[in-house]
């Protein structure tokens, strides 16, 4: 390896030279799988490669262009505008007229605005270019519909432990700069890479650079220093929403261990603790409700305590709340109830309360029957008397059907005793 080669990043030096060398994407590139068959047939179609950083999107695009002997052009959505795009499209039109294919790879295509994406449509439609767009964001939201409908979407996965092991072996065994270099804890290196092959190789290279002159053993301290950022996911990206979704669903599913794991991941990634706490308050009402009425009080107090105490001590407060909420009895009966009530309100926007439950502050209103026949509940035994409160259009509709979970069973039994005919009905 000459000195010029050593100046290139390790991730570039180890870039796969064939599709067989691409790691972790066997579901797309294995025998008989869609991208493999496309490459072997020589008939490429425009596509979007959707996946996290460092899993091979750029490499796959380059190797695909090579596999069909196509011209290859690469643009970055960060630094390229409509002018640069149109110049490449004109090239594609000329190549197409001469029977030569052109592959245009656009990195971070989700950063293109609508006008820039619109500019691609004619060339993709006419086949002047084969577009390969790479994105870390959900293309359903970030790529315009007309362009998305003209592209196949393939989802790439984070590199698993096995793939990262192979990548680490390649670095230590094939790259001359790592001759004789050993790593104390490979698992730590893989963990901190977060399934990102480029991050693993960059961290490995940085850890080696931290070695004192003449030493070849990379310790855990070297690795941790190389991975000084604790960012385990992009707080503005898809993984942000995936993690908070898993966090909420784990608590809803009464799995405190999973919920605490995702809490720890968010804390380690620098997530806003008040964002986490607010979601816990919502869950306490949406998914626990009256099965444990104390849950929303606890969740609200957790949020206030985290705001006043701050981090890192706030993580203890969050953990207490997560453990309680995940372990609590669950009911979404009130969530379902308000949804059904809102649906009826939209269906009957002009419905009016029965006259007997309306207020009658004037003599005219009294003459019109406002308040006539109203029964004051406290004048009856047990503080209850049956009478109609709903507008005529929704009379007999039942919105709140309490469960028999936890504390909500008392509510269930009381309402069934007070309104037996109402709760005998299965529907509205």
C-alpha positions in Angstrom: 0.0 0.0 0.0 1.5 3.3 -1.0 1.3 6.5 1.0 -1.6 7.9 -1.2 -3.7 4.8 -0.4 -3.2 5.3 3.4 -4.6 8.8 3.1 -7.9 7.4 1.9 -10.3 6.5 4.6 -10.4 2.8 5.7 -14.0 2.6 4.6 -13.1 3.6 1.1 -10.1 1.2 1.0 -12.3 -1.7 2.0 -15.3 -0.8 -0.3 -16.6 -4.0 -1.9 -15.5 -4.7 -5.5 -18.4 -7.0 -6.3 -21.9 -7.7 -5.2 -20.7 -10.9 -3.5 -18.6 -8.7 -1.1 -21.6 -6.6 0.1 -22.4 -7.6 3.6 -25.7 -7.9 5.5 -28.1 -7.5 2.6 -28.7 -11.2 1.6 -32.5 -10.6 1.5 -31.8 -8.4 -1.6 -28.5 -9.7 -3.0 -28.6 -13.4 -2.1 -29.2 -16.0 -4.9 -32.5 -15.5 -6.5 -33.3 -12.4 -4.6 -34.6 -9.2 -6.4 -31.4 -7.1 -6.7 -29.3 -10.1 -7.5 -31.6 -11.2 -10.3 -31.8 -7.6 -11.7 -28.0 -7.3 -11.8 -27.6 -10.8 -13.4 -30.3 -10.0 -16.1 -28.6 -6.7 -17.0 -32.0 -5.0 -16.9 -31.9 -2.3 -14.3 -34.9 -0.2 -13.3 -35.0 3.0 -11.3 -35.1 2.4 -7.6 -34.9 3.9 -4.1 -32.5 2.3 -1.6 -33.9 3.0 1.8 -31.8 2.2 4.9 -29.7 3.5 7.7 -26.2 5.0 7.1 -23.2 2.8 6.4 -25.0 -0.3 5.0 -23.9 -0.1 1.4 -26.3 2.1 -0.5 -23.6 4.0 -2.5 -21.6 0.8 -3.1 -24.6 -1.1 -4.4 -25.3 1.7 -6.9 -21.8 1.8 -8.2 -21.6 -2.0 -8.5 -25.0 -2.1 -10.3 -23.7 0.4 -12.9 -20.6 -1.7 -13.4 -22.6 -4.8 -13.8 -24.4 -3.5 -16.9 -21.4 -1.4 -18.2 -23.4 1.8 -17.8 -22.1 5.3 -17.5 -22.2 6.4 -13.8 -22.9 9.8 -12.4 -23.3 10.7 -8.7 -24.9 13.7 -7.2 -25.5 14.7 -3.6 -28.8 16.3 -2.8 -27.0 18.4 -0.2 -24.8 20.2 -2.7 -26.6 19.8 -6.1 -29.3 21.9 -7.5 -31.7 21.8 -10.5 -28.9 23.0 -12.8 -26.6 20.1 -12.0 -29.5 17.6 -12.2 -30.5 18.9 -15.7 -27.0 18.7 -16.9 -26.8 15.0 -16.0 -30.3 14.4 -17.5 -29.1 16.0 -20.8 -26.2 13.6 -20.8 -28.6 10.7 -20.2 -30.7 11.8 -23.1 -27.7 11.8 -25.4 -26.4 8.5 -24.2 -29.8 7.0 -24.5 -30.0 8.1 -28.1 -26.8 6.3 -28.8 -28.0 3.1 -27.0 -25.8 3.6 -23.9 -27.3 3.4 -20.4 -26.6 6.0 -17.7 -27.1 5.4 -14.0 -27.7 8.5 -11.9 -27.1 8.0 -8.2 -28.5 10.7 -5.9 -27.4 10.4 -2.3 -29.8 11.7 0.3 -32.5 12.1 -2.3 -35.0 13.0 0.5 -33.2 16.4 0.7 -34.3 17.3 -2.8 -37.3 19.6 -2.8 -40.4 19.0 -4.9 -39.1 21.1 -7.9 -35.8 19.2 -7.9 -37.6 15.9 -7.8 -40.0 17.0 -10.5 -37.1 17.7 -12.8 -36.2 14.0 -12.7 -39.6 12.8 -13.9 -39.3 13.1 -17.7 -35.9 11.4 -17.8 -37.0 8.5 -15.6 -40.3 8.2 -17.5 -38.5 8.2 -20.9 -35.8 5.9 -19.7 -33.0 8.3 -20.4 -31.5 7.5 -17.1 -31.8 4.7 -14.5 -32.2 6.6 -11.2 -30.9 5.1 -8.0 -31.8 7.3 -5.0 -30.4 6.7 -1.5 -32.3 7.8 1.6 -32.2 7.2 5.3 -35.8 8.6 5.6 -39.1 6.9 4.8 -39.6 7.5 1.0 -43.3 7.4 1.5 -43.1 10.8 3.1 -39.9 12.3 1.5 -40.2 11.3 -2.2 -43.0 12.8 -4.4 -45.7 10.3 -5.4 -45.1 10.5 -9.2 -41.4 9.7 -8.8 -42.0 7.1 -6.2 -44.5 5.3 -8.5 -41.8 5.0 -11.1 -39.2 3.5 -8.8 -38.9 0.2 -7.0 -38.2 0.7 -3.2 -35.8 -1.7 -1.5 -35.2 -1.6 2.2 -31.6 -2.2 3.4 -31.0 -3.5 7.0 -28.4 -2.4 9.6 -25.5 -4.7 9.6 -25.9 -7.5 12.2 -23.2 -8.8 14.5 -22.1 -11.4 12.0 -21.7 -8.9 9.1 -19.8 -6.5 11.4 -17.5 -9.4 12.4 -16.7 -10.1 8.8 -16.0 -6.4 8.1 -13.7 -6.2 11.2 -11.8 -9.3 10.0 -11.4 -7.7 6.6 -9.9 -4.6 8.1 -7.5 -6.4 10.4 -6.4 -9.1 7.9 -6.4 -7.3 4.6 -5.4 -3.7 5.3 -1.7 -3.1 5.6 -2.2 -0.2 8.0 -3.6 -2.7 10.5 -0.9 -5.4 10.2 -0.3 -6.8 13.7 -3.1 -4.7 15.3 -5.4 -6.4 17.8 -8.6 -5.3 19.4 -9.4 -6.0 23.1 -13.2 -6.1 22.8 -14.7 -6.7 19.4 -18.2 -6.7 20.9 -17.8 -3.2 22.2 -16.6 -2.0 18.8 -19.7 -3.6 17.2 -22.0 -2.2 19.8 -20.9 1.4 19.4 -21.1 1.1 15.6 -24.9 0.7 15.8 -25.1 -1.5 12.7 -23.2 1.1 10.6 -20.3 -0.4 8.8 -18.7 2.9 7.9 -18.9 4.0 11.5 -17.2 0.8 12.6 -14.3 1.3 10.2 -14.0 5.0 11.0 -14.0 4.3 14.7 -11.5 1.5 14.3 -9.2 3.7 12.3 -9.5 6.5 14.9 -8.8 4.1 17.7 -5.6 2.9 16.0 -4.5 6.5 15.6 -4.8 7.0 19.4 -2.3 4.2 20.0 1.1 5.4 21.4 4.1 4.9 19.1 5.0 1.3 18.7 1.8 -0.2 20.3 -0.6 -2.3 18.3 -3.2 -3.3 20.9 -6.5 -1.3 20.8 -8.0 -1.3 24.3 -11.6 -0.5 25.4 -10.4 3.0 26.4 -9.2 3.6 22.9 -12.5 2.5 21.4 -14.6 4.6 23.7 -12.5 7.6 23.0 -12.9 7.1 19.3 -16.6 6.8 19.7 -16.9 10.0 21.7 -20.4 10.7 20.4 -23.2 8.9 22.2 -25.6 9.3 19.3 -27.3 5.9 18.9 -29.9 7.2 16.5 -30.6 10.4 14.6 -33.1 12.4 16.6 -34.5 13.9 13.4 -34.7 10.7 11.4 -36.9 7.7 11.1 -35.1 5.8 13.9 -36.2 8.5 16.3 -39.8 7.6 15.6 -39.1 3.9 15.5 -37.6 3.9 19.0 -40.3 6.1 20.6 -42.9 3.8 19.0 -41.2 0.7 20.4 -41.0 2.4 23.8 -44.7 3.3 23.9 -45.8 -0.1 22.6 -43.6 -1.9 25.2 -45.3 0.0 28.0 -48.7 -0.6 26.4 -47.8 -4.3 26.2 -46.9 -4.5 29.9 -43.2 -5.3 29.2 -41.2 -3.1 31.6 -37.9 -4.7 30.5 -38.3 -3.7 26.9 -39.6 -0.3 27.9 -36.6 0.4 30.1 -34.3 -0.8 27.3 -35.7 1.8 24.9 -35.7 4.4 27.6 -32.0 3.8 28.1 -31.3 4.0 24.4 -33.1 7.3 24.2 -31.2 8.7 27.2 -27.9 7.5 25.8 -28.7 9.2 22.5 -29.4 12.6 24.2 -33.1 12.6 23.7 -35.0 15.4 25.3 -36.2 13.9 28.7 -39.3 16.1 28.6 -40.3 14.6 25.2 -40.1 11.2 26.8 -42.0 12.3 29.9 -44.8 13.9 27.8 -45.3 10.7 25.9 -45.6 8.8 29.3 -48.4 11.2 30.4 -50.3 10.5 27.2 -49.9 6.8 27.6 -51.1 6.9 31.2 -54.4 8.3 29.9 -54.6 6.6 26.5 -53.7 3.0 27.5 -54.1 2.8 31.3 -57.0 5.1 31.9 -59.4 4.1 34.7 -57.9 0.7 35.2 -55.4 2.6 37.3 -56.5 6.2 37.8 -53.3 7.0 39.7 -51.2 6.4 36.7 -51.8 9.8 35.1 -51.1 11.5 38.4 -47.8 9.6 38.7 -46.9 10.4 35.1 -47.6 14.1 35.5 -45.5 14.2 38.6 -42.7 12.4 36.8 -42.8 15.0 34.1 -42.7 17.9 36.6 -39.9 16.2 38.6 -37.7 15.7 35.6 -38.2 19.3 34.5 -37.1 20.5 38.0 -34.4 18.0 38.8 -32.8 17.8 35.3 -30.4 15.2 34.0 -28.6 12.9 34.7 -30.6 12.3 37.9 -33.8 12.6 35.9 -33.2 9.2 34.4 -33.9 7.6 37.8 -37.3 9.4 37.9 -38.1 8.4 34.3 -37.2 4.8 35.1 -39.5 4.7 38.1 -42.3 6.0 36.0 -41.7 3.6 33.1 -41.5 0.6 35.4 -44.9 1.5 37.0 -46.7 2.4 33.8 -45.5 -0.7 32.0 -46.6 -2.9 34.9 -50.0 -1.2 35.5 -53.3 -2.7 34.5 -54.4 -1.4 31.1 -57.6 -0.1 29.6 -58.2 2.0 26.5 -62.0 2.3 27.2 -61.9 6.0 27.6 -59.8 6.4 24.4 -62.3 4.4 22.4 -65.2 6.3 24.1 -64.0 9.8 23.1 -63.3 8.6 19.6 -66.8 7.2 19.2 -68.3 10.4 20.7 -66.3 12.6 18.3 -67.5 10.5 15.4 -71.1 11.1 16.4 -70.5 14.8 17.0 -69.3 15.2 13.4 -72.2 13.1 12.1 -74.8 15.1 14.0 -73.3 18.6 14.4 -76.6 20.3 15.0 -78.0 18.0 17.7 -79.4 19.6 20.8 -79.7 18.5 24.4 -83.2 17.4 25.6 -85.2 20.4 27.0 -85.3 19.0 30.6 -81.5 19.2 30.9 -81.2 22.7 29.5 -80.8 25.8 31.7 -83.8 28.2 32.0 -82.5 31.6 33.2 -85.4 33.5 31.7 -89.2 33.3 31.9 -89.5 32.8 28.2 -87.2 29.8 28.4 -89.3 28.4 31.2 -92.4 28.8 29.0 -90.7 27.0 26.2 -90.1 24.0 28.5 -86.4 24.5 29.3 -85.6 22.6 32.5 -89.2 21.2 32.8 -89.2 17.7 34.3 -85.5 17.7 35.2 -84.8 15.3 38.1 -82.1 16.5 40.5 -80.0 13.4 41.2 -79.2 14.2 44.8 -82.9 14.1 45.7 -82.9 10.4 45.0 -81.6 7.4 47.0 -77.9 6.8 46.2 -77.7 10.1 44.3 -79.0 8.6 41.1 -82.1 8.6 39.0 -82.6 7.4 35.5 -83.4 10.1 32.9 -82.3 10.9 29.4 -79.4 13.2 28.9 -78.4 12.6 25.2 -79.8 14.4 22.1 -82.4 12.5 20.3 -80.1 11.6 17.3 -77.7 9.6 19.5 -80.2 8.4 22.1 -79.1 4.9 23.3 -75.6 5.2 22.0 -73.0 3.8 24.4 -69.5 5.3 24.2 -67.8 4.3 27.4 -67.6 0.5 28.0 -65.4 0.1 31.1 -63.4 -3.0 31.3 -63.0 -5.3 34.3 -59.3 -4.6 34.5 -57.9 -3.2 37.8 -59.8 -0.3 39.4 -62.0 0.1 36.3 -64.0 -3.0 37.5 -65.7 -0.9 40.1 -66.8 1.6 37.4 -67.9 -1.3 35.2 -70.0 -2.9 38.0 -71.6 0.5 39.0 -72.6 1.5 35.5 -74.0 -1.9 34.7 -76.1 -1.7 37.8 -77.3 1.9 37.1 -77.9 1.4 33.4 -78.6 -2.3 32.9 -80.6 -1.9 29.6 -77.9 0.4 28.1 -75.1 -2.1 28.7 -77.0 -5.1 27.5 -76.6 -3.7 24.0 -73.5 -4.7 22.1 -73.4 -1.9 19.7 -74.5 1.8 19.9 
